[in-house]
Amino acid sequence: MSAASTTSATVPVAPPSAAQKAISNRSLPWFMSAPAILLCSVMLLVPLLLTVLLSFNAFDADTGPKAGTFTLEHYRAVLTDPYYYEIFWRTFWISGLVTLICIVVGTPEAYILNRMRKPWRSIMLLVVLAPLMISVVVRAFGWSMLLGPEGLINGALSAFGIGPFKMLYTETAIVIALVHVMLPFMVIPVWTSLQKIDPGVVNAALSLNASPTTALRRIVLPQIMPGMLSGSLIVFGLSASSFAIPGLLGGRRLKMMATLIYDEYLHELNWPLGAAIALLLLLANLAIMLGWNRMIERRYKKALG
């Protein structure tokens, strides 16, 4: 073996410097999240960009959308027509009411679930999650059978000489079905927040002669606000964009934004107008949800000092 080869073999490799380690540590998360970023870009951002471009395309009733010809007419038509304002208002007040009912019903339900012991907690959790295992369309058809003129509810009321009432194809039917569908999305985030609360804090408040109501209001409620916020944002967003339930329980006359977009795309074949309505719904949804998020976060920080 030559002296040169012996020398090269015994030369130690210099360890990476602190700067190289810092660069490696900073780049590692980007490399790990690159597949998810690529998938999100392909599946979400690209279709959204194409929808934005489509919303500015001119439309001709005989030939359809005109690619390469851009106009603001579709946005002007939506923003100046009271017909669309009425549908926007109906969509958002129904979504807000569904969110409020889910908060009122879901928060105590999550609290009871958190207080349960095994095996009842697992059974109750299964009851909460079971509706998610059934298709929304199937549940909507089930509610249409219950709320119809000859349905179970009107049949039970008629046995007492009450009714029948018109419940199907009304806002009430949509609200009832949406609450049934969206309630698990409120219960689970609140239950997750409740699990993070140290029971010793509540017990300490009770040992200092605080009433259970005061401990619930001053200790538990402020700490579950993030869960309530997450649940309310999920419920409101999903309710505002819901299609199957308003379409099946609202009928053709009682339109919400999702059913209106569906009609513009598949019945009127006015794809640019449907895309414009969809983007306006997205922007309005984001504005309402961001405002609600900001307000709840301020109250949360104020409550915790």
C-alpha positions as CSV (number, residue, x, y, z in Angstrom):
1,M,0.0,0.0,0.0
2,S,1.4,3.4,-1.0
3,A,2.0,6.2,1.5
4,A,-0.4,8.5,-0.3
5,S,-3.3,6.0,0.0
6,T,-2.4,5.4,3.6
7,T,-2.5,9.2,4.3
8,S,-5.9,9.7,2.5
9,A,-7.4,6.8,4.4
10,T,-6.5,8.2,7.8
11,V,-7.6,11.8,7.1
12,P,-10.7,12.3,9.4
13,V,-13.9,13.6,7.9
14,A,-14.8,17.1,9.2
15,P,-18.1,17.1,11.1
16,P,-20.8,19.4,9.7
17,S,-20.7,22.9,10.9
18,A,-23.4,24.6,13.0
19,A,-24.5,26.5,9.9
20,Q,-24.9,23.3,7.9
21,K,-26.9,21.7,10.7
22,A,-29.1,24.8,10.9
23,I,-29.8,24.7,7.2
24,S,-30.5,21.0,7.3
25,N,-32.9,21.4,10.2
26,R,-34.7,24.2,8.4
27,S,-35.0,22.4,5.1
28,L,-36.1,19.0,6.5
29,P,-39.7,20.0,7.3
30,W,-40.1,21.4,3.8
31,F,-38.8,18.2,2.3
32,M,-41.2,16.2,4.4
33,S,-44.2,18.3,3.6
34,A,-43.4,18.6,-0.1
35,P,-45.7,15.8,-1.1
36,A,-48.6,17.2,0.8
37,I,-48.0,20.7,-0.6
38,L,-47.8,19.3,-4.1
39,L,-51.0,17.4,-3.6
40,C,-52.8,20.4,-2.2
41,S,-51.6,22.6,-5.1
42,V,-52.8,20.1,-7.7
43,M,-56.1,19.2,-6.0
44,L,-57.1,22.5,-4.6
45,L,-55.2,25.5,-5.9
46,V,-55.3,24.6,-9.6
47,P,-59.1,24.0,-9.7
48,L,-59.6,27.2,-7.7
49,L,-57.5,29.1,-10.2
50,L,-59.4,27.6,-13.1
51,T,-62.7,28.5,-11.4
52,V,-61.5,32.1,-11.0
53,L,-60.6,32.3,-14.7
54,L,-63.9,30.7,-15.7
55,S,-65.9,33.3,-13.7
56,F,-64.5,36.1,-15.9
57,N,-65.3,34.4,-19.2
58,A,-68.1,35.8,-21.3
59,F,-71.2,33.7,-21.9
60,D,-73.4,33.3,-24.9
61,A,-76.7,31.4,-24.6
62,D,-76.1,29.7,-28.0
63,T,-72.4,28.8,-27.9
64,G,-71.7,28.7,-24.1
65,P,-68.7,30.2,-22.4
66,K,-66.3,32.2,-24.6
67,A,-62.7,31.3,-23.7
68,G,-60.4,34.2,-24.0
69,T,-63.2,36.8,-23.7
70,F,-63.3,38.3,-20.2
71,T,-66.0,40.3,-18.5
72,L,-67.2,41.4,-15.1
73,E,-70.8,41.0,-16.1
74,H,-71.4,37.9,-14.0
75,Y,-70.2,39.6,-10.8
76,R,-72.3,42.7,-11.6
77,A,-75.4,40.6,-12.2
78,V,-75.0,38.8,-8.8
79,L,-74.1,42.0,-6.8
80,T,-77.0,44.1,-8.3
81,D,-79.8,41.6,-8.3
82,P,-82.0,41.3,-5.1
83,Y,-82.8,37.7,-6.0
84,Y,-79.2,36.7,-5.2
85,Y,-79.1,38.8,-2.0
86,E,-82.2,36.9,-0.8
87,I,-80.5,33.5,-1.4
88,F,-77.3,34.7,0.3
89,W,-79.2,35.9,3.3
90,R,-81.2,32.6,3.5
91,T,-78.0,30.6,3.3
92,F,-76.2,32.5,6.0
93,W,-79.0,32.8,8.5
94,I,-79.7,29.1,8.2
95,S,-76.0,28.3,8.7
96,G,-75.8,30.7,11.7
97,L,-78.9,29.2,13.3
98,V,-77.5,25.6,12.8
99,T,-74.2,26.7,14.3
100,L,-76.0,28.2,17.3
101,I,-78.1,25.1,17.9
102,C,-75.1,22.9,17.6
103,I,-73.2,25.0,20.2
104,V,-76.2,24.9,22.6
105,V,-76.7,21.2,22.2
106,G,-73.2,19.9,21.4
107,T,-71.4,21.6,24.3
108,P,-73.4,20.0,27.1
109,E,-73.3,16.7,25.2
110,A,-69.5,16.9,25.1
111,Y,-69.4,17.8,28.8
112,I,-71.6,14.8,29.7
113,L,-69.4,12.6,27.4
114,N,-66.3,13.8,29.2
115,R,-67.8,13.0,32.6
116,M,-68.8,9.4,31.7
117,R,-66.8,6.4,32.6
118,K,-66.0,3.3,30.7
119,P,-67.7,1.6,29.0
120,W,-70.5,4.1,28.8
121,R,-68.1,6.8,27.3
122,S,-67.2,4.5,24.4
123,I,-70.9,3.7,23.8
124,M,-71.8,7.4,23.9
125,L,-69.0,8.2,21.5
126,L,-70.2,5.6,19.1
127,V,-73.7,7.1,19.2
128,V,-72.2,10.5,18.4
129,L,-70.1,9.3,15.5
130,A,-72.6,6.7,14.1
131,P,-74.4,9.3,11.9
132,L,-71.1,10.0,10.1
133,M,-71.0,6.4,8.9
134,I,-74.3,6.9,6.9
135,S,-74.4,8.8,3.7
136,V,-75.8,12.4,3.9
137,V,-78.2,11.6,1.0
138,V,-79.6,8.6,2.9
139,R,-80.1,10.7,6.1
140,A,-81.8,13.4,4.0
141,F,-84.2,10.8,2.5
142,G,-84.9,9.6,6.1
143,W,-85.8,13.1,7.3
144,S,-88.0,13.6,4.2
145,M,-89.9,10.4,5.3
146,L,-90.2,11.7,8.9
147,L,-91.2,15.3,8.0
148,G,-93.5,14.5,5.0
149,P,-97.3,15.1,5.1
150,E,-97.8,11.4,5.8
151,G,-94.6,11.0,7.8
152,L,-94.1,9.7,11.3
153,I,-94.1,13.1,13.0
154,N,-97.4,14.3,11.4
155,G,-98.9,10.8,12.0
156,A,-98.0,11.1,15.7
157,L,-99.4,14.6,15.9
158,S,-102.6,13.6,14.1
159,A,-103.2,10.9,16.7
160,F,-103.6,13.7,19.3
161,G,-105.8,15.8,16.9
162,I,-103.0,18.2,16.0
163,G,-101.9,19.1,12.5
164,P,-100.9,18.1,9.9
165,F,-98.2,20.7,9.5
166,K,-96.2,21.5,6.5
167,M,-92.6,20.7,7.5
168,L,-91.1,19.3,4.3
169,Y,-89.7,21.8,1.8
170,T,-89.3,24.5,4.5
171,E,-86.4,26.2,6.3
172,T,-87.3,24.2,9.4
173,A,-86.7,20.9,7.7
174,I,-83.3,22.1,6.4
175,V,-82.3,23.3,9.9
176,I,-83.4,20.1,11.6
177,A,-81.5,17.9,9.1
178,L,-78.4,20.1,9.1
179,V,-78.2,20.0,12.9
180,H,-78.4,16.2,12.8
181,V,-75.6,16.0,10.3
182,M,-73.3,18.7,11.8
183,L,-73.7,18.0,15.5
184,P,-70.7,15.5,15.7
185,F,-68.4,18.2,14.2
186,M,-69.2,20.3,17.3
187,V,-69.1,17.6,19.9
188,I,-65.7,16.2,19.0
189,P,-63.7,19.5,19.2
190,V,-65.3,20.5,22.5
191,W,-64.8,17.1,23.9
192,T,-61.1,17.3,22.9
193,S,-60.7,20.6,24.7
194,L,-62.4,19.2,27.8
195,Q,-59.9,16.3,28.0
196,K,-57.1,18.8,28.2
197,I,-58.5,20.5,31.4
198,D,-56.8,19.4,34.6
199,P,-59.6,18.1,37.0
200,G,-57.6,19.4,39.9
201,V,-58.3,23.0,38.9
202,V,-62.0,22.4,39.0
203,N,-61.7,20.6,42.3
204,A,-59.6,23.4,43.8
205,A,-62.3,25.9,42.8
206,L,-65.0,23.7,44.5
207,S,-62.9,23.4,47.6
208,L,-62.7,27.2,47.8
209,N,-66.5,27.2,48.1
210,A,-67.2,28.0,44.4
211,S,-70.5,26.7,43.2
212,P,-70.5,24.1,40.4
213,T,-72.1,26.7,38.2
214,T,-69.4,29.3,39.0
215,A,-66.6,26.7,38.3
216,L,-68.2,25.8,35.1
217,R,-68.6,29.4,34.0
218,R,-65.3,30.8,35.2
219,I,-62.9,27.8,34.7
220,V,-64.3,25.2,32.3
221,L,-66.1,27.4,29.7
222,P,-63.1,29.8,29.0
223,Q,-60.8,26.8,28.5
224,I,-63.1,25.1,26.0
225,M,-63.5,28.2,23.9
226,P,-60.9,27.0,21.3
227,G,-62.9,23.8,20.8
228,M,-66.2,25.7,20.5
229,L,-64.5,28.0,18.0
230,S,-63.2,25.2,15.9
231,G,-66.5,23.4,15.9
232,S,-68.5,26.5,15.1
233,L,-66.2,27.3,12.1
234,I,-66.5,23.7,10.8
235,V,-70.3,23.6,11.2
236,F,-70.9,27.1,9.7
237,G,-68.6,26.4,6.7
238,L,-70.1,23.0,6.0
239,S,-73.7,24.3,6.4
240,A,-73.2,27.2,4.1
241,S,-71.9,25.0,1.4
242,S,-74.2,22.0,2.0
243,F,-76.0,20.8,-1.2
244,A,-77.7,17.4,-0.6
245,I,-79.9,18.5,2.4
246,P,-81.1,21.8,0.9
247,G,-81.7,20.1,-2.4
248,L,-83.7,17.2,-1.0
249,L,-85.5,18.9,1.9
250,G,-85.8,22.4,0.5
251,G,-87.2,21.5,-2.9
252,R,-86.8,23.5,-6.1
253,R,-88.3,26.7,-4.8
254,L,-86.4,27.1,-1.5
255,K,-82.9,27.6,-2.9
256,M,-79.6,28.0,-1.1
257,M,-76.3,29.0,-2.6
258,A,-75.1,25.4,-3.3
259,T,-78.3,24.5,-5.1
260,L,-78.2,27.7,-7.0
261,I,-74.7,27.0,-8.2
262,Y,-75.8,23.5,-9.2
263,D,-78.7,24.9,-11.3
264,E,-76.4,27.4,-13.0
265,Y,-73.9,24.7,-14.0
266,L,-76.2,21.8,-15.0
267,H,-79.6,23.4,-15.8
268,E,-78.8,26.8,-17.2
269,L,-75.4,25.7,-18.4
270,N,-74.0,29.1,-17.5
271,W,-70.7,27.9,-16.1
272,P,-69.2,31.4,-15.7
273,L,-72.1,32.7,-13.6
274,G,-72.0,29.6,-11.5
275,A,-68.3,30.0,-10.9
276,A,-68.8,33.7,-10.0
277,I,-71.5,32.7,-7.5
278,A,-69.2,30.0,-6.0
279,L,-66.3,32.4,-5.6
280,L,-68.6,35.1,-3.9
281,L,-69.9,32.4,-1.6
282,L,-66.3,31.4,-0.7
283,L,-65.3,35.0,-0.1
284,A,-68.4,35.7,2.1
285,N,-67.8,32.5,4.0
286,L,-64.1,33.4,4.6
287,A,-65.0,36.9,5.7
288,I,-67.7,35.7,8.2
289,M,-65.5,32.9,9.6
290,L,-62.4,35.1,10.0
291,G,-64.5,37.8,11.8
292,W,-66.0,35.2,14.1
293,N,-62.5,33.7,14.7
294,R,-61.1,37.2,15.6
295,M,-64.0,38.0,18.0
296,I,-63.8,34.6,19.8
297,E,-60.0,34.8,20.1
298,R,-60.2,38.2,21.7
299,R,-62.8,37.0,24.3
300,Y,-60.7,33.9,24.9
301,K,-57.5,36.0,25.6
302,K,-59.5,38.4,27.8
303,A,-61.1,35.5,29.8
304,L,-57.7,33.9,30.5
305,G,-56.0,37.3,31.2
